[in-house]
Amino acid sequence: MIDNKMKINTLVLLFLFLITACNTKKSRKKEISSDLDSTNVYIGPNHSHYTKFSDYNFTTERQWDSLNDITRHFKSAPGYKIHKDYKTFGWHIFSKGSAYKSYNFSLLWGVSYFSYMVNAETGSYDNIHQWKTTALVDSAKVKNCKVFLTVSNFGKKRNAQFLKNPKAQKTLADSLSVLLDLRKANGINIDFEGVSSKNKREFNQFIVTLSDRLHKINPDYMISVALYAVDYHKVFDIKTIDSSVDFYTLMGYDYYGGFSKHAGPVSPLKSSKIWGIHSVESSVDYYLNESVKPNKLIVGLPYYGDKWKTENTSIPSKAEKFLSHDMYNTTRELLDAKKYRINFDTISSTQYGIYEEKGVTKQLWFDDSLSLSYKYDWIKHKKLAGVGIWALGYDHGYTELWELMADKFGQKQ
């Protein structure tokens, strides 16, 4: 009798142990691999950049230059042009002022001015910044670089409001037709972030309708759509929109960021046990399986890094506080000042640095010419359309990323 009781108790304890171990394993897996979906209010780098600078009522590029200390311009990989087999695409953010004077437009297939900020209630714009006057447009066109206007709307509430309003959508189409014609631009890049699954049907229909309206005005206009790194809510119905879309730009970054429980790679090339299931490769494979054609997919990669205050120097380390999105030139300045030594994480194909400052441990994860070279080679191996840069001008003052682009996607003029 006692032996039977002991056997039963032992089995119960063993069962409880297995349940606990299983739950712990699941919890740990979620903690590392699902950081990208760990918040209900996700704000990506495109959105956060706009928010950071939206309160500045600047009317000239010179004002932006003054704010961002853009005082000099540089020749970037002169003597090269884009190879006919690839599409190199970059976003110029309004706050970068005249940084475009350092761009090698011969190496760019297309550049998109960021951004037409949609007024969710009316469809008109809250702001288009210097789109009407910027010399970026003419500078690009003289080098046969196509010019696009990014059309942005951020947040679940604003997207729901706009997507349920056919009148606002018509106003947007009318407004865009005027602005595109004004600068003789080539098309638009639709960047709607935070669309709810409840608005999936309206969102995809909006893309089709907007494409139809603009093509009626000018059949040569090109329509592109920015795809989420991870489409958790399945809002993109590729089979519905594909015939209306000329190309897609994948936001292949922010896999780790301000929402993360751990410091980690902004743009891990491949999935792994340590960094989780989401990566540039998994994102690309997902959209290819959803019927996106390889030659219509441009993979956006970051010219910025993320910095955290961390619990310790381990890899990975728990993030105690997210500190900043650091542009590439900011990271280089820290490196030049010997604030830290860089290390290459072979698992994610990403650079990182760990350093102590006033008793605080900091980790900075970023991409540079070495890590991007792996990702560029992978894009070419997959026979994808090309690469996108978020964002041009983030490397202002340094030319090595242009030289890498020339090496991987360019040819001698």
Summary of the structure (lengths in Angstrom):
residues: 413
radius of gyration: 23.1
end to end distance: 90.8
largest distance: 92.9
contacts: 1388
relative contact order: 0.13
helix: 40%
strand: 25%
